[in-house]
Amino acid sequence: MRKRKIEIKNLKECKQRIRKNERLIAGDLYWNSCKAAEHLGIGKTTLLGYCKNGLSHLKLGNIVMFKREWLDAYIEERTRIQTYREAK
């Protein structure tokens, strides 16, 4: 199977192609790293660090995708609720 070579003229066109592919592949079921980071209120670099520490993700080429359920479950597992007595 021969790979198709795609010419991309600028960064804007590249981002548009990625967005188009994400919509075709996932619709609203999966989020890209920008939307996932925004949902968690963290930076994109921090989010990708979480991937190395066990956050479930789907990688398609150079695109990393997340489900909302995976993000919420990961954060809930690592959240520690501190009671009043522990705070003293």
C-alpha positions as a printed Julia matrix, in Angstrom:
88×3 Matrix{Float64}:
   0.0    0.0    0.0
   1.46   3.31  -1.05
   1.16   6.31   1.27
  -0.32   9.49  -0.1
   1.84  12.55   0.29
  -0.11  15.6    1.43
   1.27  19.06   0.97
   0.42  21.48   3.73
   1.18  25.1    2.99
   0.85  26.62   6.45
   0.0   25.95  10.08
  -3.6   27.13   9.71
  -4.28  24.58   6.99
  -2.64  21.87   9.1
  -4.91  22.62  12.07
  -7.98  22.63   9.82
  -7.07  19.19   8.44
  -6.59  17.81  11.97
  -9.94  19.22  13.12
 -11.68  17.78  10.06
 -10.14  14.34  10.64
 -11.08  14.42  14.34
 -14.7   15.15  13.48
 -14.77  12.35  10.92
 -13.14   9.85  13.28
 -14.74  10.69  16.57
 -17.48  13.28  16.38
 -18.18  14.39  19.95
 -17.27  11.02  21.46
 -13.56  11.83  21.71
 -11.83  15.11  22.55
  -8.47  16.33  21.31
  -5.78  17.27  23.82
  -6.68  20.99  23.73
 -10.33  20.4   24.62
  -9.42  17.77  27.25
  -6.9   20.1   28.91
  -9.47  22.89  28.94
 -12.03  20.54  30.56
  -9.58  19.69  33.37
  -8.32  23.27  33.73
  -4.69  22.3   33.11
  -2.1   22.85  30.41
  -1.67  20.62  27.39
   1.84  19.6   28.51
   0.55  18.55  31.93
  -2.19  16.5   30.26
   0.33  14.66  28.1
   2.37  14.0   31.26
  -0.74  12.41  32.78
  -0.82  10.06  29.76
   2.61   8.74  30.77
   1.28   8.22  34.33
  -1.68   6.08  33.31
  -4.37   8.35  31.84
  -6.3    6.38  29.21
  -5.99   7.86  25.74
  -6.23   6.94  22.08
  -3.39   7.88  19.76
  -3.98   8.1   16.03
  -0.71   9.06  14.38
   0.26  12.28  16.09
  -3.26  13.04  17.35
  -4.05  12.15  20.97
  -7.74  11.7   21.79
  -9.58  11.35  25.11
 -13.05  10.39  26.28
 -14.63  12.58  28.94
 -15.29   9.5   31.08
 -11.58   8.6   31.02
 -10.59  12.11  32.14
 -13.12  12.25  34.96
 -12.24   8.74  36.2
  -8.5    9.53  36.21
  -8.98  12.72  38.22
 -11.41  11.06  40.63
  -8.93   8.24  41.31
  -6.23  10.74  42.23
  -8.37  13.16  44.23
  -7.97  12.92  47.96
 -10.7   14.35  50.15
  -9.25  15.83  53.28
 -11.4   15.86  56.41
 -11.25  18.57  59.06
  -9.27  16.37  61.47
  -6.64  15.53  58.84
  -6.13  19.22  58.12
  -5.04  19.97  61.73
